[in-house]
């Protein structure tokens, strides 16, 4: 791996991962690279609370001018990376069902789940939980399914607001996903590019939870690797129309924007890993996760060495650092 010249005080645009329970020499070199601004943890990085504490301490001690943004997918249900020694959080669908019987209790539970996740993650130095899911569940997407609160926008908005309140109370920012809505397509974007052929009028309803949380000031959003043919043939995660015209200009969104994982097959339609990264950055994504593919990460560190630091993107990302609750 070729190292770059001077360290930057700006956070770089790449979010990377590591393979094991502790850092290797190569891991430390990658994490110190100026193009790397974040790291995402997975189940393979967890054995027990003591090991996780040591790993996070090791990650955050990597010499840098701006510390890494440390993140994890920890929604509850199927998507909870750390289990033994952590509170088991149910799938968010359970809250949607509870909301049908007792709305106040469901909102209290949502806030408590957000607070619990936030407190437990922040105690290890983790900044960001990629949640809540704001997708509507239409009963066709196995990759979304019970990760969604509900199909009804009003229920999603109520519960997501409460969940975010809990995260924020613990000092963590929220990440709404997967903009502009992943729940109406059957294909799994990890394996292929899903195509949503509905009209913009139909898509508008899917946008309601995102619009509501944007008005609330949600700190970050994650884009969907889905092609919405009535808007753009480029996947939303790589689309200037979706990111710059609709999300930034029309909706007035000012927070951080994450691409979904560039290693997913839903992003592969636009070309090589370098092409995906450059298109995503040009479209307006602030940070690009590249997961489970160290060879591609090393390639990007070399091929993107001409990139100039982006202060505005870095400033948005730094607002996601955990705060003292």
C-alpha positions in Angstrom: 0.0 0.0 0.0 1.3 3.4 -0.9 1.0 5.9 1.9 -0.1 9.5 1.1 1.8 12.6 2.0 0.5 14.6 4.9 -2.2 13.7 7.3 -5.4 15.8 6.9 -7.5 17.3 9.6 -10.5 16.4 7.5 -12.2 13.0 7.7 -11.6 11.0 4.5 -14.6 9.6 2.6 -13.9 5.8 3.1 -15.4 3.7 5.8 -13.6 0.4 6.1 -13.6 -2.7 8.2 -11.1 -5.2 9.8 -11.2 -9.0 9.7 -10.5 -10.0 13.3 -10.8 -9.4 17.1 -7.7 -7.2 17.2 -5.8 -5.0 14.7 -3.0 -6.3 12.5 -0.2 -4.1 11.3 -2.0 -3.7 7.9 -5.2 -2.7 9.7 -3.4 0.1 11.5 -1.8 1.4 8.3 -5.2 1.4 6.5 -6.9 3.1 9.5 -4.2 5.8 9.6 -4.7 6.6 5.9 -6.1 10.1 5.3 -8.7 8.8 2.8 -10.2 6.7 5.6 -12.5 8.5 7.8 -14.5 5.8 9.4 -14.6 2.1 10.5 -17.6 -0.2 10.7 -17.6 -3.1 13.1 -19.2 -6.6 12.4 -20.1 -9.7 14.4 -16.7 -11.2 13.5 -15.1 -8.4 15.5 -16.9 -9.4 18.7 -16.1 -12.1 21.2 -17.1 -10.6 24.5 -17.4 -7.1 26.2 -13.7 -7.1 27.3 -12.4 -7.9 23.9 -14.6 -5.3 22.2 -13.5 -2.6 24.7 -9.9 -3.4 23.9 -10.5 -3.4 20.1 -12.3 -0.1 20.2 -9.6 1.5 22.3 -7.0 0.2 19.9 -8.9 1.6 16.9 -9.3 5.0 18.5 -5.7 5.1 19.4 -4.5 4.8 15.8 -2.4 8.0 15.2 -4.5 10.5 13.2 -5.2 14.2 13.1 -8.9 13.6 13.2 -10.1 10.5 15.0 -12.1 7.8 13.1 -15.9 7.7 13.1 -16.7 4.4 14.6 -20.0 2.8 13.5 -22.0 -0.5 13.6 -25.3 -1.9 12.3 -27.1 -2.5 15.5 -30.8 -2.1 14.8 -32.1 -5.0 16.8 -33.7 -8.3 15.6 -31.7 -9.8 12.7 -29.4 -6.9 12.6 -27.7 -6.7 15.9 -23.9 -7.3 15.7 -23.2 -7.7 19.4 -25.3 -10.1 21.4 -23.7 -11.9 24.4 -23.3 -9.3 27.1 -25.6 -6.8 25.3 -29.3 -6.2 25.7 -31.2 -8.2 23.1 -33.3 -5.7 21.1 -36.3 -7.1 19.2 -37.0 -6.4 15.6 -38.6 -3.0 15.1 -41.7 -4.7 13.6 -42.7 -5.7 17.1 -43.1 -2.0 17.9 -45.3 -1.5 14.9 -47.6 -4.2 16.0 -47.7 -2.9 19.6 -48.6 0.5 18.2 -51.8 -0.9 16.9 -52.9 -1.7 20.4 -51.1 1.0 22.5 -49.5 3.9 20.7 -48.1 5.5 23.8 -46.5 2.3 25.0 -45.0 1.6 21.6 -43.4 5.0 21.5 -42.0 4.5 25.1 -40.6 1.2 24.0 -39.0 2.7 20.9 -37.4 5.4 22.9 -36.1 2.9 25.5 -34.6 0.7 22.7 -32.8 3.7 21.2 -31.6 4.8 24.6 -30.3 1.3 25.5 -28.5 0.9 22.1 -27.0 4.3 22.5 -25.8 3.8 26.1 -24.3 0.4 25.4 -22.5 1.4 22.2 -21.2 4.7 23.5 -19.7 3.0 26.5 -17.3 1.3 24.1 -16.5 4.5 22.2 -18.7 3.7 19.3 -20.1 6.9 17.7 -22.9 5.7 15.4 -25.6 3.1 15.1 -26.9 2.8 11.5 -30.6 3.1 12.5 -33.5 3.6 12.4 -34.9 1.9 9.3 -37.4 4.3 7.7 -38.4 1.9 4.8 -42.0 0.8 4.5 -42.5 -2.9 4.5 -44.7 -4.0 1.6 -44.3 -7.7 2.4 -42.1 -8.4 -0.6 -38.6 -7.5 0.6 -36.9 -10.3 2.6 -33.9 -8.0 3.2 -36.1 -5.4 4.9 -39.1 -7.3 6.3 -39.4 -7.0 10.0 -36.5 -4.5 10.2 -39.2 -1.9 9.2 -41.5 -0.5 11.9 -44.6 -0.9 9.7 -46.0 -0.1 6.2 -48.0 2.9 7.5 -46.0 6.1 7.3 -47.6 7.7 10.3 -46.5 4.7 12.5 -43.0 4.7 11.1 -42.7 8.4 11.8 -44.0 8.2 15.3 -41.7 5.3 16.3 -38.6 6.5 14.5 -38.9 9.8 16.2 -39.0 8.1 19.6 -36.2 5.8 18.7 -34.0 8.7 17.6 -34.9 10.6 20.8 -33.5 7.6 22.8 -30.3 7.5 20.7 -29.8 11.2 21.1 -30.4 11.1 24.8 -27.5 8.7 25.0 -25.3 11.0 23.0 -25.5 9.1 19.6 -26.7 10.5 16.3 -29.2 8.6 14.1 -28.9 7.3 10.6 -32.2 7.0 8.7 -32.1 4.3 5.9 -32.5 3.4 3.1 -33.4 6.7 1.2 -35.7 6.9 -0.7 -37.2 3.6 0.4 -36.1 0.0 -0.1 -39.2 -1.9 1.1 -41.2 -2.3 -2.2 -38.7 -4.3 -4.1 -38.1 -8.1 -3.7 -34.5 -8.2 -4.8 -31.7 -8.0 -2.2 -29.3 -5.2 -3.1 -26.5 -7.2 -1.5 -26.9 -9.7 -4.4 -28.3 -7.7 -7.3 -29.7 -4.3 -8.3 -33.4 -4.0 -7.3 -35.5 -2.0 -9.7 -38.6 -0.1 -8.5 -40.8 0.9 -11.5 -43.4 2.9 -9.6 -44.3 6.4 -10.5 -42.9 9.4 -8.6 -46.4 9.9 -7.1 -46.2 6.4 -5.7 -42.7 6.9 -4.4 -43.7 10.1 -2.7 -45.5 8.2 0.0 -42.3 6.2 0.8 -40.5 9.5 1.2 -42.8 10.8 4.0 -40.9 9.2 6.9 -37.6 10.6 5.5 -39.1 14.0 5.0 -40.5 14.1 8.5 -37.2 13.1 10.1 -35.4 15.6 7.9 -37.6 18.3 9.2 -36.7 17.1 12.7 -33.0 17.5 11.9 -31.9 13.8 11.6 -28.2 13.8 11.6 -27.5 11.4 8.7 -29.1 9.3 6.0 -28.0 6.2 4.1 -28.8 5.8 0.5 -30.4 2.8 -1.2 -28.8 0.7 -3.9 -32.1 0.7 -5.8 -32.9 2.0 -9.3 -36.1 4.0 -9.5 -36.9 4.1 -13.2 -39.4 7.0 -13.1 -36.7 9.3 -11.6 -33.2 8.1 -12.8 -31.7 4.9 -14.2 -28.7 5.3 -11.9 -29.2 3.7 -8.5 -30.3 6.3 -5.9 -27.0 5.8 -4.0 -25.1 7.0 -7.0 -27.6 9.5 -8.4 -27.1 13.3 -8.6 -30.8 13.6 -9.2 -31.7 11.8 -6.0 -28.9 13.3 -3.8 -28.4 16.8 -5.1 -31.7 17.7 -6.7 -34.2 15.9 -4.5 -32.5 15.3 -1.1 -30.4 18.4 -0.8 -32.3 21.0 -2.8 -35.9 20.0 -2.7 -35.9 18.6 0.8 -33.3 21.0 2.1 -31.4 18.2 3.9 -28.2 19.4 5.5 -26.9 16.3 7.3 -24.4 13.7 6.4 -25.1 11.2 3.6 -23.8 7.7 3.6 -23.7 5.5 0.5 -24.7 2.0 1.2 -21.8 -0.5 1.0 -20.0 -0.2 -2.3 -19.1 -3.9 -2.3 -22.8 -4.8 -2.7 -23.8 -6.0 -6.1 -26.4 -3.3 -6.3 -23.6 -0.8 -6.8 -21.6 -2.9 -9.3 -23.8 -1.9 -12.3 -21.8 1.3 -12.7 -18.4 -0.3 -13.1 -15.2 -1.0 -11.1 -14.8 -0.1 -7.4 -12.9 3.0 -8.4 -15.8 4.1 -10.7 -18.4 3.4 -8.0 -16.4 5.5 -5.5 -15.9 8.4 -7.8 -19.5 8.4 -9.0 -20.8 8.2 -5.4 -18.7 11.1 -4.4 -19.6 13.2 -7.4 -23.2 12.5 -6.8 -22.9 13.9 -3.3 -22.3 11.1 -0.8 -20.1 12.1 2.1 -18.9 8.7 3.2 -18.5 5.4 1.3 -18.5 2.1 3.3 -16.4 -0.6 1.6 -17.0 -3.8 3.5 -15.6 -7.3 3.4 -13.2 -6.5 0.6 -9.8 -5.5 1.8 -8.3 -5.8 -1.7 -10.7 -3.2 -3.0 -9.9 -0.9 -0.1 -6.2 -1.1 -0.8 -6.9 -0.5 -4.4 -9.0 2.6 -3.6 -6.3 4.0 -1.3 -4.0 4.0 -4.3 -6.4 5.0 -7.1 -8.1 7.8 -5.2 -4.9 9.5 -4.0 -5.7 12.5 -6.2 -8.8 13.3 -4.2 -8.8 16.7 -2.4 -10.1 16.9 1.2 -13.7 18.0 1.3 -14.2 20.3 4.3 -18.0 20.5 4.0 -18.4 16.7 3.9 -15.9 16.3 6.8 -17.7 18.9 8.9 -21.0 17.1 8.4 -19.4 13.7 9.4 -17.7 15.2 12.5 -21.1 16.2 13.8 -21.8 12.4 14.2 -19.2 11.9 16.8 -20.8 10.7 20.0 -21.5 13.3 22.7 -21.5 13.2 26.4 -25.1 12.5 27.3 
